[in-house]
Amino acid sequence: MGDARAALSLSREGKVAVVWRIADGSERESPPSSIKKAFAKEVRSVSEAEKELEQAYSAQRARLESSFACPRTMPIPHWRECYLEHPLLGCLRRRLIWVFSNSKGWERPGMWAGEVVRDSAGEAIDLSATEKVRLWHPLSCDAAEVHRWRQYIFAAGIRQPFRQAFREYYEMTEDEFQTKAYSNRFAGILMRQHQFASLCRARGWDYRLMSTHFDGANVPTKKLAPWNMHAEFY
């Protein structure tokens, strides 16, 4: 726009920054007043693009994380086009662990590193026989493999868009094997209701704020249709 150029950049945390570069070589966070007046419509479009990009990144990150509860396997060509080569999703995909497989029973988890995909030991994986891809979850392998992935990500200084290798997961205890359908692990822990309600909304749990009399029928519930089950938090 005139003697100025707006440059948008996306950080690893999903934050968008706009830098205005002026012809004299200087940079600023906002456009000069002369540019605002002469190119009002274009300046507004830059602000709109900044908001849209941030919102799109957040939405796609949430969609990917939610796929843990609803596993999705995609063909390798689709993964390459919509994740590997996509300018926005590529920022997410490069920092996640994927499981590559084919119909012959071959299966390997790997993570993009430079121009190749590597396993938790740092060995390159040949993807020529790959047919399908899905997102990796720590429950899909043993504790030793999870530990190797954590070491790999920590050593490489990778900051994942959401917790994957370092994700908390629920391991059954001996007491829970005895009680079977319920667990007393969190009994006696006090929570702030409004904070809990916000967390439920963010995580897809069905919950309404209780009255001062604590409506016992209002149980936080999360449906897990792909697994034909649901969880309740009393």
N, C-alpha and C positions, 0 to 999 in steps of 0.2 A: 504494500500500500504506500504509494508515493516513495519517499526515501527511507521507509521502515519495513522491516520484515518480522512477522510473528512466528516464533518457533515453539511448538508444543512438544513436551517430553513426558514420558510415563516412567515413574520410578518402580522399583521392585515391590514397593508397598502399595501400589495402585494409586498413587498420588500424581496428579497432572500439574506440571508447571509450565507457565508461559513466559517466554523471554522476548522482549522487543529489541531487535537489533537495528540500530540507526546507521545511516550511511557514513557518518563520521567515525564509526568503529565502536561507539559506546553501546552499552546494553542497559536496559531498565525493565522493571516489572510491569509498568503500565505504559501505554502509547503516549506520545507527545500530544498536547492539546490540538495542534494543527492537524494531526492525523485523525483524531476523534471527530473533528468538525468536517473534514473533507471526506472521510470514509466511515461515517457513522454506522452504516449497515454492515460493512465488512468487519468493523471492530466488534460489533455485537455478535457476529457469527463466530468469531474467535472465542468469545466467552461461552457461547452455547456449545461449541465443539469441546471445550475444556470440561464442562459439566457432563456432557453426553459420554465422553470417553471415560471419565471417572465412574459414572453410573454403570456403564457397560462392563467395565473391569470388575466392579463389585458384584454385579449380577452373575457374570460368568464364573467368578470364583465361588460364589455361593452355590451355583448350579453344579459345579464340579464336586464340591465337598458333599453336597446332598446325595451324590451318586453312590456314596459309601453304603447308604441305607437302601438304595435301589440300583444294584449292580447293572452296568450296561456294557456290553461288549460290542465293539464296532469293527468293521472291516478295515484292514490296513490302508487301503487307498483313501477312505474317508478320513482316517486319522491323520494321514499326511496332508491332505488338502485343508481340513478344518482346524487342525491343531499344529502340525509341524510347520506349515507354510503361512498360516494366518498371522497377519501383523499384530493383532491384539492377543489372541489366544496363545500365540507362540510364546509370549512373555510368561504365561502361566505354565504351559506345557513343559518348557525347558527345565523347570525346577521341581517336577513331579516324577514319581516312580511309576512305571507302567509294567504290565505283564503282557508279554508277547507270546502267542501260541498259534498252533495250527491243528487241523483235524486228525493228525497222526499221533497226537499225544505229546508233542514237543511243547515245552513251556518254560519261559525264562523271564524273570523280572529285570528291568533295566531302566537306566536314566540317561537322558541325552547329555553328552559331554563333548562340546566342540562340534565335530562333524560326525561323530559316531555315538552309538548307544553302548553304555558299559554296565556291567553287573556290580554287585556290592563289593567285589574284590578288585574292581577296576579293569577287568578284562573286557575287551570289545566283543559285542554280540553281533553275529551275522543275522541280519533280518531278512535275507533272501527267501527263507522258507516260511516267514510269518504270514498268517492269514487274518488273525484277529488281535485286537488290543483291548485291554481293560485297565482301569485304575487299580493300583496295588494297595492293599490294606495290610497292616501288621498282623492281623489275625490269620492271614492266608499262609503264613510260614512259621517256622519255629523261632524260639527266642534268640538263637545264635545268629540267624539271618537278620532279624530285626536289629540286633546289636551291630552287625557289620554295616548295615545301611546307615545307622546313626553315626558310626565312626566315619564313614565315607562322606556324609553330608557335612558333618562338623569339620572334618579336615579340609574339605573343599570350600568352606565358607559359604555354603549355599543357604539362602533364606527362603524356605518354601512359602508359597502363597497362603497355605493353611497347614496345620499340623498333620503330617502324614507319617514320616518315619518316627517322629517323636510323639505320635498321637497316643493319648491315654486310651486304654481299652480295658474292658471289664473281665478280669480273670476270676473264675469261680473258686471259692474257698471250700474247705472240707465241711464247714458249718452249712454252707449254702447247698451243698450236695445233700445234706440231711433235711433241710427245710424244703428243698425242691422248688416249689412255685413262688417263693418269696425270699427276700433277704433283709436282715436287720442291720446290715453294714452301716447305714447312715442314720440309724435311730439315735435320737437325742441331740441332733445337730440343729441349731436354731438358724433360720433364714429370714431375710427381709423379703416380704411378700412382693413388693413392687419390682424389686430387682429380679426376683425369681420369675415373675410374670413376663418381664422383658426378655429374659433368657429363653423362656418357653416359646415366645413368639419367634425369636430369632432361630430357634432350633426346630421349629415345626411341631411343637407340642400343643395339644388342645387344653387350654386352661383359662379360667376366668377368675378375676380377683374375688376373694371371699369376703363376706361381711364380718362384722365384729363377733358374730356368733359361730363363725367357721362352718360353712356348709359342708358337711361330710360327704355329700354326693358329688362335690366338685373335685374330682380326682384328676390330676395332670396325666394326660394319656397321649401316647405317640403310637400311631398305627404303622405297622411295617408289613404292608400288603404283600410285597414280593416273597416274604418269609412266612406268610399266613399266621402272623402273630401281632400282638400289641403289648406295650409296656405301660405300667401304671406306677406312679410315684406317690406314695401315701405319706 
